């Protein structure tokens, strides 16, 4: 059984941020607040309505952003491997689906919860409370092998 922690627990820093426009698409992206200590290129886990997703932090013109969240690291690799910022139709961007499901669009506020800084985060609408399953970080040896395979 995994550990669980509530979004309003003292051990979970929450950061108010906004959905932004990033790049040439009209799709919402998550503005990453500087207090979250994330920088471009980092891969994280992002929880959306209880679903564990994979996301990559990218450097944007106005700071770091997350343009999408995907079911698997493989989905993220497919999106990352493309020349444009629009993912292939068969790979669902869970961040966009979450925004639609919560009636959130560019300019709207959201809460980014730090479950495990630098690795595991949760996204929720302001005023919502949720409980997260706490993930263990991958073994560093396995992470290094995966990074070598990704190139």
N, C-alpha and C positions, 0 to 999 in steps of 0.2 A: 504494500500500500504506500502510495506517495504521500509526502507531507503536503499540507494545504495551508494557505495563508490568505487572509482577507485584504482587500484593497485598502481598507481603512486602518490596518494594523500599523503601529508605530514603526515597525521595521521596514515598511514599504513606502519609500519616498514617492510622492505623486507630483507630476509636473504638468501644469496647465500649458497647453500648446494649441496650435490651430492647424486646420487642414489648409493646404496651400496649393497653388498651381505650380507645377514643376515641369520644365521642358516644353515641348510643343504640343502636348496632349491637353485635352480638357478634363482629364481624369484627376481626381483629388489625390494629393500626396500628403504625408504626415510631416509637418515641420518638426524637427528634433530640437528641443530646447537645449541650450548650451549646458544647463545644469545637469542634464542626463549623461554627460561625459561620454558621448559617442562621436566618432568621427567617420568620415567617408571611408568606405571599403570594408567596414566591419560587418560581419554576418551575425544576426541575432535570431532568437526565437521571440515571436510576438503572438500573444494570446488574444484572440478575437472571439468573444462570446463562448469561451471555453475551448475553442479550437486552437491547437498549437500549430503555428505557421512559421515558415522560414522567411526571413527578410534580410535585405542588405541596405545598410546606411550608405547614402551617396552624398557627395559634396554638391551642393547647389549654389546658385548665385547669391542667395540670401542666407546661407548656412546649410547644415546637414538636413537631408530629407530621406524619407522612406517612401518609395514610389509604389511598392507593392508588397504583398504577403502571399505566400504560396504554400500548398500542402506539403511539399517535400523539397529537400535541398536540390534534387534533380530538376524540379520545376523551375527553381530559381536559377539553376545553371542554364537551362534552356532560354530563359528570359535574358540573362546576362550575356549570352552568346550572340544575341541579335544586335544588328547595327542600329535599329531604331528603338524608341522607348515603348512601343506598343507590343505587348506580349502576344504570342500566337493564340488563336482562338481556343485551342484545346487546353490551354493552361489558364485556369481561373485565378484572377487577381482577387484574393479574399479581402484585401483592404478596401477595394472599390465596392465589393458586395456588402461589406460591413457598413460602409458609409451610406449606401442606399437603404439598407435595412434599418438604420437608425436615423434616417432623414438628416444626414450630415452632408454638408457640401463645403466647397472652398470658403474659407473665412470663418467657419464655425469652430468653436472651442471644443477640445477633447482633453481627456486626462491620460497621461502616459505614466504607468506605474512601473517602478524599478523593482522587479522581483529578485533578480540577481544581477547587479550592475555589470554592464558590459556583455551580458549573455542573454538574459531572460526578462522580457517586458510584457506588460499588458496594456490594452487600450480599452477605454470605456468613455461613455458620455458623461459630462459633468453631472454630479448628483447621484449617479448610479453607484451601487456597491456590488462587488463580485468577490468570489473566492477562487483563488488560483491553485492549480496543482503545481508544486515546485519541482522543476526538473533538475536532474543532476547534470553537471557539465560533462561533456564528452571527455574521455581519456585523452590527455594531450598527445600521446603517441599516435593514437588513431586520427586525431585532428590533423597532425602533421602529415600523415600519410595521405589523407583526403586532400589537403592543401596541395601536396606535390602532384596528385593526380589531376586536380583542377588546373594546374599550371600557374 
